[in-house]
Amino acid sequence: MLGENHHVQAIRLSHRWQLDYGRSLCHYYGLYGYEQRFKSLFFLQKASVSIVSQQF
């Protein structure tokens, strides 16, 4: 159980890092549309992760 929770936390941390990295990258290039697309992709991933974590 503890191992699964740790794994989910690691996934969330990596997603958070991806979001921060993607946001800074998008701001750097000034592509607001790509940032919005990246955010929607991130929230889809987040939803799937929370669904998976509820199954354990």
mmCIF file of the N, C-alpha and C atoms, coordinates in Angstrom:
data_MODEL
# 
_entry.id   MODEL 
# 
loop_
_atom_site.group_PDB 
_atom_site.id 
_atom_site.type_symbol 
_atom_site.label_atom_id 
_atom_site.label_alt_id 
_atom_site.label_comp_id 
_atom_site.label_asym_id 
_atom_site.label_entity_id 
_atom_site.label_seq_id 
_atom_site.pdbx_PDB_ins_code 
_atom_site.Cartn_x 
_atom_site.Cartn_y 
_atom_site.Cartn_z 
_atom_site.occupancy 
_atom_site.B_iso_or_equiv 
_atom_site.pdbx_formal_charge 
_atom_site.auth_seq_id 
_atom_site.auth_comp_id 
_atom_site.auth_asym_id 
_atom_site.auth_atom_id 
_atom_site.pdbx_PDB_model_num 
ATOM 1   N N  . MET A 1 1  ? 0.845  -1.216 0.000   1.00 0.00 ? 1  MET A N  1 
ATOM 2   C CA . MET A 1 1  ? 0.000  0.000  0.000   1.00 0.00 ? 1  MET A CA 1 
ATOM 3   C C  . MET A 1 1  ? 0.875  1.259  0.000   1.00 0.00 ? 1  MET A C  1 
ATOM 4   N N  . LEU A 1 2  ? 1.882  1.238  0.885   1.00 0.00 ? 2  LEU A N  1 
ATOM 5   C CA . LEU A 1 2  ? 2.776  2.388  0.980   1.00 0.00 ? 2  LEU A CA 1 
ATOM 6   C C  . LEU A 1 2  ? 3.535  2.585  -0.327  1.00 0.00 ? 2  LEU A C  1 
ATOM 7   N N  . GLY A 1 3  ? 3.938  1.466  -0.930  1.00 0.00 ? 3  GLY A N  1 
ATOM 8   C CA . GLY A 1 3  ? 4.662  1.538  -2.198  1.00 0.00 ? 3  GLY A CA 1 
ATOM 9   C C  . GLY A 1 3  ? 3.822  2.166  -3.291  1.00 0.00 ? 3  GLY A C  1 
ATOM 10  N N  . GLU A 1 4  ? 2.523  1.815  -3.327  1.00 0.00 ? 4  GLU A N  1 
ATOM 11  C CA . GLU A 1 4  ? 1.633  2.366  -4.352  1.00 0.00 ? 4  GLU A CA 1 
ATOM 12  C C  . GLU A 1 4  ? 1.470  3.875  -4.159  1.00 0.00 ? 4  GLU A C  1 
ATOM 13  N N  . ASN A 1 5  ? 1.268  4.292  -2.903  1.00 0.00 ? 5  ASN A N  1 
ATOM 14  C CA . ASN A 1 5  ? 1.104  5.720  -2.627  1.00 0.00 ? 5  ASN A CA 1 
ATOM 15  C C  . ASN A 1 5  ? 2.349  6.493  -3.022  1.00 0.00 ? 5  ASN A C  1 
ATOM 16  N N  . HIS A 1 6  ? 3.508  5.911  -2.716  1.00 0.00 ? 6  HIS A N  1 
ATOM 17  C CA . HIS A 1 6  ? 4.773  6.564  -3.061  1.00 0.00 ? 6  HIS A CA 1 
ATOM 18  C C  . HIS A 1 6  ? 4.892  6.701  -4.572  1.00 0.00 ? 6  HIS A C  1 
ATOM 19  N N  . HIS A 1 7  ? 4.462  5.673  -5.289  1.00 0.00 ? 7  HIS A N  1 
ATOM 20  C CA . HIS A 1 7  ? 4.515  5.691  -6.758  1.00 0.00 ? 7  HIS A CA 1 
ATOM 21  C C  . HIS A 1 7  ? 3.606  6.788  -7.308  1.00 0.00 ? 7  HIS A C  1 
ATOM 22  N N  . VAL A 1 8  ? 2.405  6.901  -6.751  1.00 0.00 ? 8  VAL A N  1 
ATOM 23  C CA . VAL A 1 8  ? 1.462  7.938  -7.200  1.00 0.00 ? 8  VAL A CA 1 
ATOM 24  C C  . VAL A 1 8  ? 2.029  9.323  -6.909  1.00 0.00 ? 8  VAL A C  1 
ATOM 25  N N  . GLN A 1 9  ? 2.661  9.493  -5.728  1.00 0.00 ? 9  GLN A N  1 
ATOM 26  C CA . GLN A 1 9  ? 3.272  10.783 -5.385  1.00 0.00 ? 9  GLN A CA 1 
ATOM 27  C C  . GLN A 1 9  ? 4.377  11.129 -6.372  1.00 0.00 ? 9  GLN A C  1 
ATOM 28  N N  . ALA A 1 10 ? 5.162  10.125 -6.751  1.00 0.00 ? 10 ALA A N  1 
ATOM 29  C CA . ALA A 1 10 ? 6.246  10.342 -7.710  1.00 0.00 ? 10 ALA A CA 1 
ATOM 30  C C  . ALA A 1 10 ? 5.682  10.775 -9.059  1.00 0.00 ? 10 ALA A C  1 
ATOM 31  N N  . ILE A 1 11 ? 4.564  10.151 -9.466  1.00 0.00 ? 11 ILE A N  1 
ATOM 32  C CA . ILE A 1 11 ? 3.912  10.529 -10.725 1.00 0.00 ? 11 ILE A CA 1 
ATOM 33  C C  . ILE A 1 11 ? 3.423  11.972 -10.644 1.00 0.00 ? 11 ILE A C  1 
ATOM 34  N N  . ARG A 1 12 ? 2.813  12.339 -9.519  1.00 0.00 ? 12 ARG A N  1 
ATOM 35  C CA . ARG A 1 12 ? 2.305  13.704 -9.366  1.00 0.00 ? 12 ARG A CA 1 
ATOM 36  C C  . ARG A 1 12 ? 3.443  14.714 -9.399  1.00 0.00 ? 12 ARG A C  1 
ATOM 37  N N  . LEU A 1 13 ? 4.565  14.373 -8.756  1.00 0.00 ? 13 LEU A N  1 
ATOM 38  C CA . LEU A 1 13 ? 5.720  15.265 -8.764  1.00 0.00 ? 13 LEU A CA 1 
ATOM 39  C C  . LEU A 1 13 ? 6.238  15.453 -10.182 1.00 0.00 ? 13 LEU A C  1 
ATOM 40  N N  . SER A 1 14 ? 6.323  14.368 -10.931 1.00 0.00 ? 14 SER A N  1 
ATOM 41  C CA . SER A 1 14 ? 6.823  14.463 -12.304 1.00 0.00 ? 14 SER A CA 1 
ATOM 42  C C  . SER A 1 14 ? 5.856  15.280 -13.164 1.00 0.00 ? 14 SER A C  1 
ATOM 43  N N  . HIS A 1 15 ? 4.536  15.126 -12.925 1.00 0.00 ? 15 HIS A N  1 
ATOM 44  C CA . HIS A 1 15 ? 3.556  15.910 -13.679 1.00 0.00 ? 15 HIS A CA 1 
ATOM 45  C C  . HIS A 1 15 ? 3.692  17.394 -13.343 1.00 0.00 ? 15 HIS A C  1 
ATOM 46  N N  . ARG A 1 16 ? 3.914  17.677 -12.054 1.00 0.00 ? 16 ARG A N  1 
ATOM 47  C CA . ARG A 1 16 ? 4.071  19.071 -11.633 1.00 0.00 ? 16 ARG A CA 1 
ATOM 48  C C  . ARG A 1 16 ? 5.313  19.676 -12.285 1.00 0.00 ? 16 ARG A C  1 
ATOM 49  N N  . TRP A 1 17 ? 6.379  18.886 -12.330 1.00 0.00 ? 17 TRP A N  1 
ATOM 50  C CA . TRP A 1 17 ? 7.607  19.353 -12.975 1.00 0.00 ? 17 TRP A CA 1 
ATOM 51  C C  . TRP A 1 17 ? 7.365  19.598 -14.456 1.00 0.00 ? 17 TRP A C  1 
ATOM 52  N N  . GLN A 1 18 ? 6.641  18.695 -15.103 1.00 0.00 ? 18 GLN A N  1 
ATOM 53  C CA . GLN A 1 18 ? 6.317  18.851 -16.524 1.00 0.00 ? 18 GLN A CA 1 
ATOM 54  C C  . GLN A 1 18 ? 5.513  20.124 -16.756 1.00 0.00 ? 18 GLN A C  1 
ATOM 55  N N  . LEU A 1 19 ? 4.557  20.400 -15.872 1.00 0.00 ? 19 LEU A N  1 
ATOM 56  C CA . LEU A 1 19 ? 3.721  21.591 -16.023 1.00 0.00 ? 19 LEU A CA 1 
ATOM 57  C C  . LEU A 1 19 ? 4.566  22.852 -15.886 1.00 0.00 ? 19 LEU A C  1 
ATOM 58  N N  . ASP A 1 20 ? 5.418  22.899 -14.848 1.00 0.00 ? 20 ASP A N  1 
ATOM 59  C CA . ASP A 1 20 ? 6.276  24.067 -14.642 1.00 0.00 ? 20 ASP A CA 1 
ATOM 60  C C  . ASP A 1 20 ? 7.232  24.254 -15.809 1.00 0.00 ? 20 ASP A C  1 
ATOM 61  N N  . TYR A 1 21 ? 7.813  23.151 -16.254 1.00 0.00 ? 21 TYR A N  1 
ATOM 62  C CA . TYR A 1 21 ? 8.759  23.204 -17.370 1.00 0.00 ? 21 TYR A CA 1 
ATOM 63  C C  . TYR A 1 21 ? 8.053  23.645 -18.647 1.00 0.00 ? 21 TYR A C  1 
ATOM 64  N N  . GLY A 1 22 ? 6.890  23.070 -18.901 1.00 0.00 ? 22 GLY A N  1 
ATOM 65  C CA . GLY A 1 22 ? 6.126  23.412 -20.094 1.00 0.00 ? 22 GLY A CA 1 
ATOM 66  C C  . GLY A 1 22 ? 5.682  24.867 -20.075 1.00 0.00 ? 22 GLY A C  1 
ATOM 67  N N  . ARG A 1 23 ? 5.288  25.343 -18.899 1.00 0.00 ? 23 ARG A N  1 
ATOM 68  C CA . ARG A 1 23 ? 4.830  26.730 -18.780 1.00 0.00 ? 23 ARG A CA 1 
ATOM 69  C C  . ARG A 1 23 ? 5.980  27.696 -19.050 1.00 0.00 ? 23 ARG A C  1 
ATOM 70  N N  . SER A 1 24 ? 7.137  27.449 -18.453 1.00 0.00 ? 24 SER A N  1 
ATOM 71  C CA . SER A 1 24 ? 8.279  28.338 -18.668 1.00 0.00 ? 24 SER A CA 1 
ATOM 72  C C  . SER A 1 24 ? 8.726  28.290 -20.122 1.00 0.00 ? 24 SER A C  1 
ATOM 73  N N  . LEU A 1 25 ? 8.670  27.103 -20.717 1.00 0.00 ? 25 LEU A N  1 
ATOM 74  C CA . LEU A 1 25 ? 9.037  26.941 -22.125 1.00 0.00 ? 25 LEU A CA 1 
ATOM 75  C C  . LEU A 1 25 ? 8.072  27.729 -23.009 1.00 0.00 ? 25 LEU A C  1 
ATOM 76  N N  . CYS A 1 26 ? 6.771  27.627 -22.715 1.00 0.00 ? 26 CYS A N  1 
ATOM 77  C CA . CYS A 1 26 ? 5.758  28.310 -23.524 1.00 0.00 ? 26 CYS A CA 1 
ATOM 78  C C  . CYS A 1 26 ? 5.859  29.823 -23.358 1.00 0.00 ? 26 CYS A C  1 
ATOM 79  N N  . HIS A 1 27 ? 6.144  30.277 -22.127 1.00 0.00 ? 27 HIS A N  1 
ATOM 80  C CA . HIS A 1 27 ? 6.298  31.713 -21.917 1.00 0.00 ? 27 HIS A CA 1 
ATOM 81  C C  . HIS A 1 27 ? 7.539  32.219 -22.649 1.00 0.00 ? 27 HIS A C  1 
ATOM 82  N N  . TYR A 1 28 ? 8.559  31.390 -22.675 1.00 0.00 ? 28 TYR A N  1 
ATOM 83  C CA . TYR A 1 28 ? 9.804  31.771 -23.339 1.00 0.00 ? 28 TYR A CA 1 
ATOM 84  C C  . TYR A 1 28 ? 9.567  31.991 -24.828 1.00 0.00 ? 28 TYR A C  1 
ATOM 85  N N  . TYR A 1 29 ? 8.811  31.095 -25.423 1.00 0.00 ? 29 TYR A N  1 
ATOM 86  C CA . TYR A 1 29 ? 8.526  31.219 -26.853 1.00 0.00 ? 29 TYR A CA 1 
ATOM 87  C C  . TYR A 1 29 ? 7.296  32.087 -27.139 1.00 0.00 ? 29 TYR A C  1 
ATOM 88  N N  . GLY A 1 30 ? 6.553  32.442 -26.071 1.00 0.00 ? 30 GLY A N  1 
ATOM 89  C CA . GLY A 1 30 ? 5.387  33.300 -26.244 1.00 0.00 ? 30 GLY A CA 1 
ATOM 90  C C  . GLY A 1 30 ? 4.241  32.624 -26.983 1.00 0.00 ? 30 GLY A C  1 
ATOM 91  N N  . LEU A 1 31 ? 4.095  31.317 -26.787 1.00 0.00 ? 31 LEU A N  1 
ATOM 92  C CA . LEU A 1 31 ? 3.041  30.581 -27.493 1.00 0.00 ? 31 LEU A CA 1 
ATOM 93  C C  . LEU A 1 31 ? 1.922  30.259 -26.507 1.00 0.00 ? 31 LEU A C  1 
ATOM 94  N N  . TYR A 1 32 ? 0.998  31.204 -26.354 1.00 0.00 ? 32 TYR A N  1 
ATOM 95  C CA . TYR A 1 32 ? -0.072 31.020 -25.364 1.00 0.00 ? 32 TYR A CA 1 
ATOM 96  C C  . TYR A 1 32 ? -0.983 29.858 -25.737 1.00 0.00 ? 32 TYR A C  1 
ATOM 97  N N  . GLY A 1 33 ? -1.251 29.691 -27.025 1.00 0.00 ? 33 GLY A N  1 
ATOM 98  C CA . GLY A 1 33 ? -2.116 28.599 -27.465 1.00 0.00 ? 33 GLY A CA 1 
ATOM 99  C C  . GLY A 1 33 ? -1.536 27.241 -27.098 1.00 0.00 ? 33 GLY A C  1 
ATOM 100 N N  . TYR A 1 34 ? -0.212 27.120 -27.220 1.00 0.00 ? 34 TYR A N  1 
ATOM 101 C CA . TYR A 1 34 ? 0.423  25.857 -26.874 1.00 0.00 ? 34 TYR A CA 1 
ATOM 102 C C  . TYR A 1 34 ? 0.369  25.626 -25.371 1.00 0.00 ? 34 TYR A C  1 
ATOM 103 N N  . GLU A 1 35 ? 0.443  26.712 -24.605 1.00 0.00 ? 35 GLU A N  1 
ATOM 104 C CA . GLU A 1 35 ? 0.355  26.564 -23.154 1.00 0.00 ? 35 GLU A CA 1 
ATOM 105 C C  . GLU A 1 35 ? -1.009 26.018 -22.758 1.00 0.00 ? 35 GLU A C  1 
ATOM 106 N N  . GLN A 1 36 ? -2.068 26.552 -23.375 1.00 0.00 ? 36 GLN A N  1 
ATOM 107 C CA . GLN A 1 36 ? -3.428 26.081 -23.080 1.00 0.00 ? 36 GLN A CA 1 
ATOM 108 C C  . GLN A 1 36 ? -3.576 24.609 -23.446 1.00 0.00 ? 36 GLN A C  1 
ATOM 109 N N  . ARG A 1 37 ? -3.025 24.230 -24.584 1.00 0.00 ? 37 ARG A N  1 
ATOM 110 C CA . ARG A 1 37 ? -3.102 22.836 -25.017 1.00 0.00 ? 37 ARG A CA 1 
ATOM 111 C C  . ARG A 1 37 ? -2.330 21.942 -24.043 1.00 0.00 ? 37 ARG A C  1 
ATOM 112 N N  . PHE A 1 38 ? -1.192 22.430 -23.587 1.00 0.00 ? 38 PHE A N  1 
ATOM 113 C CA . PHE A 1 38 ? -0.376 21.678 -22.639 1.00 0.00 ? 38 PHE A CA 1 
ATOM 114 C C  . PHE A 1 38 ? -1.128 21.500 -21.321 1.00 0.00 ? 38 PHE A C  1 
ATOM 115 N N  . LYS A 1 39 ? -1.795 22.565 -20.864 1.00 0.00 ? 39 LYS A N  1 
ATOM 116 C CA . LYS A 1 39 ? -2.556 22.494 -19.613 1.00 0.00 ? 39 LYS A CA 1 
ATOM 117 C C  . LYS A 1 39 ? -3.683 21.475 -19.713 1.00 0.00 ? 39 LYS A C  1 
ATOM 118 N N  . SER A 1 40 ? -4.413 21.487 -20.820 1.00 0.00 ? 40 SER A N  1 
ATOM 119 C CA . SER A 1 40 ? -5.521 20.542 -20.974 1.00 0.00 ? 40 SER A CA 1 
ATOM 120 C C  . SER A 1 40 ? -4.990 19.115 -21.001 1.00 0.00 ? 40 SER A C  1 
ATOM 121 N N  . LEU A 1 41 ? -3.835 18.913 -21.640 1.00 0.00 ? 41 LEU A N  1 
ATOM 122 C CA . LEU A 1 41 ? -3.201 17.595 -21.666 1.00 0.00 ? 41 LEU A CA 1 
ATOM 123 C C  . LEU A 1 41 ? -2.802 17.188 -20.254 1.00 0.00 ? 41 LEU A C  1 
ATOM 124 N N  . PHE A 1 42 ? -2.241 18.138 -19.487 1.00 0.00 ? 42 PHE A N  1 
ATOM 125 C CA . PHE A 1 42 ? -1.829 17.877 -18.112 1.00 0.00 ? 42 PHE A CA 1 
ATOM 126 C C  . PHE A 1 42 ? -3.022 17.472 -17.249 1.00 0.00 ? 42 PHE A C  1 
ATOM 127 N N  . PHE A 1 43 ? -4.142 18.174 -17.382 1.00 0.00 ? 43 PHE A N  1 
ATOM 128 C CA . PHE A 1 43 ? -5.315 17.863 -16.564 1.00 0.00 ? 43 PHE A CA 1 
ATOM 129 C C  . PHE A 1 43 ? -5.914 16.511 -16.947 1.00 0.00 ? 43 PHE A C  1 
ATOM 130 N N  . LEU A 1 44 ? -5.829 16.140 -18.216 1.00 0.00 ? 44 LEU A N  1 
ATOM 131 C CA . LEU A 1 44 ? -6.271 14.806 -18.633 1.00 0.00 ? 44 LEU A CA 1 
ATOM 132 C C  . LEU A 1 44 ? -5.412 13.748 -17.965 1.00 0.00 ? 44 LEU A C  1 
ATOM 133 N N  . GLN A 1 45 ? -4.100 13.955 -17.938 1.00 0.00 ? 45 GLN A N  1 
ATOM 134 C CA . GLN A 1 45 ? -3.180 13.015 -17.295 1.00 0.00 ? 45 GLN A CA 1 
ATOM 135 C C  . GLN A 1 45 ? -3.471 12.949 -15.801 1.00 0.00 ? 45 GLN A C  1 
ATOM 136 N N  . LYS A 1 46 ? -3.698 14.108 -15.196 1.00 0.00 ? 46 LYS A N  1 
ATOM 137 C CA . LYS A 1 46 ? -3.959 14.178 -13.758 1.00 0.00 ? 46 LYS A CA 1 
ATOM 138 C C  . LYS A 1 46 ? -5.227 13.400 -13.410 1.00 0.00 ? 46 LYS A C  1 
ATOM 139 N N  . ALA A 1 47 ? -6.265 13.551 -14.237 1.00 0.00 ? 47 ALA A N  1 
ATOM 140 C CA . ALA A 1 47 ? -7.521 12.841 -14.005 1.00 0.00 ? 47 ALA A CA 1 
ATOM 141 C C  . ALA A 1 47 ? -7.310 11.338 -14.097 1.00 0.00 ? 47 ALA A C  1 
ATOM 142 N N  . SER A 1 48 ? -6.538 10.898 -15.088 1.00 0.00 ? 48 SER A N  1 
ATOM 143 C CA . SER A 1 48 ? -6.299 9.461  -15.240 1.00 0.00 ? 48 SER A CA 1 
ATOM 144 C C  . SER A 1 48 ? -5.481 8.934  -14.068 1.00 0.00 ? 48 SER A C  1 
ATOM 145 N N  . VAL A 1 49 ? -4.541 9.734  -13.563 1.00 0.00 ? 49 VAL A N  1 
ATOM 146 C CA . VAL A 1 49 ? -3.729 9.313  -12.415 1.00 0.00 ? 49 VAL A CA 1 
ATOM 147 C C  . VAL A 1 49 ? -4.600 9.165  -11.173 1.00 0.00 ? 49 VAL A C  1 
ATOM 148 N N  . SER A 1 50 ? -5.514 10.127 -10.937 1.00 0.00 ? 50 SER A N  1 
ATOM 149 C CA . SER A 1 50 ? -6.369 10.054 -9.754  1.00 0.00 ? 50 SER A CA 1 
ATOM 150 C C  . SER A 1 50 ? -7.314 8.859  -9.844  1.00 0.00 ? 50 SER A C  1 
ATOM 151 N N  . ILE A 1 51 ? -7.774 8.528  -11.048 1.00 0.00 ? 51 ILE A N  1 
ATOM 152 C CA . ILE A 1 51 ? -8.633 7.352  -11.228 1.00 0.00 ? 51 ILE A CA 1 
ATOM 153 C C  . ILE A 1 51 ? -7.852 6.086  -10.897 1.00 0.00 ? 51 ILE A C  1 
ATOM 154 N N  . VAL A 1 52 ? -6.616 6.015  -11.367 1.00 0.00 ? 52 VAL A N  1 
ATOM 155 C CA . VAL A 1 52 ? -5.773 4.843  -11.097 1.00 0.00 ? 52 VAL A CA 1 
ATOM 156 C C  . VAL A 1 52 ? -5.488 4.727  -9.606  1.00 0.00 ? 52 VAL A C  1 
ATOM 157 N N  . SER A 1 53 ? -5.206 5.864  -8.928  1.00 0.00 ? 53 SER A N  1 
ATOM 158 C CA . SER A 1 53 ? -4.862 5.817  -7.509  1.00 0.00 ? 53 SER A CA 1 
ATOM 159 C C  . SER A 1 53 ? -6.063 5.402  -6.659  1.00 0.00 ? 53 SER A C  1 
ATOM 160 N N  . GLN A 1 54 ? -7.279 5.678  -7.115  1.00 0.00 ? 54 GLN A N  1 
ATOM 161 C CA . GLN A 1 54 ? -8.472 5.282  -6.362  1.00 0.00 ? 54 GLN A CA 1 
ATOM 162 C C  . GLN A 1 54 ? -8.693 3.775  -6.417  1.00 0.00 ? 54 GLN A C  1 
ATOM 163 N N  . GLN A 1 55 ? -8.145 3.121  -7.422  1.00 0.00 ? 55 GLN A N  1 
ATOM 164 C CA . GLN A 1 55 ? -8.353 1.681  -7.561  1.00 0.00 ? 55 GLN A CA 1 
ATOM 165 C C  . GLN A 1 55 ? -7.526 0.885  -6.553  1.00 0.00 ? 55 GLN A C  1 
ATOM 166 N N  . PHE A 1 56 ? -6.438 1.484  -6.043  1.00 0.00 ? 56 PHE A N  1 
ATOM 167 C CA . PHE A 1 56 ? -5.579 0.748  -5.104  1.00 0.00 ? 56 PHE A CA 1 
ATOM 168 C C  . PHE A 1 56 ? -6.171 0.734  -3.703  1.00 0.00 ? 56 PHE A C  1 
# 
